Amino acid sequence: MTEVQQAPASVLAPQVGQLAPDFELLNQYGEPVRLTDFQGRNVVVVFFPFAFSGICTGELCEIRDNIAAFKDSNATVLAISVDSKFAQRAYAEREQFGFDLLADFWPHGAVARNYGVFDEASGMALRGTFIIDASGIVQYVVINPRGQARDFAEYRRALSALAGQ
């Protein structure tokens, strides 16, 4: 679907056409969320550096404000950072996010590492986006470097292409 823009990370990111690595993390309510629980649905996994930070808030609010584009593509949004479930809950409540914020808190950044988006030097996830189809196959990957926001128009194109499959 698209080429991978690779920012520095410890492991290579899953590539388009590969099976997405499974994971289980707690959401902002302390409930376990597992990627394989969404088989039969498309999933948009959005890694973000930190709750309450400027660019991250802008990006996640854009998703919140355009959630219909995801629902129209039978897609569930899972947003992941290294913050604790407590920080995720406060952030979700403040910004009124209607999707899961997952805590990749401990072991610190383990899921971000599996997806090749953990920045060891700063201890945070890079801005990685993975669109995974209903069969669990990665269909879209983009990893933005630190300080560079994602382009929401790219999400729309990737989701439209996925809906057309």
Buried (B, 14 or more C-beta within 10 A) or exposed (E): BBEBEBBEBEEEBBEBEEEBBEBEBBBBEEEEBEBEEBEEEBBBBBBBBBBEBEBBBEBBEBBBEEBEBBEEBBBBBBBBBBBBBEBBBBBBEEBEBEBBBBBBBEEEBBBBBBBBBBBEEEEBBBBBBBBBBBEBBBBBBBBBEBEEEBEBEBBBEBBEBBEEE
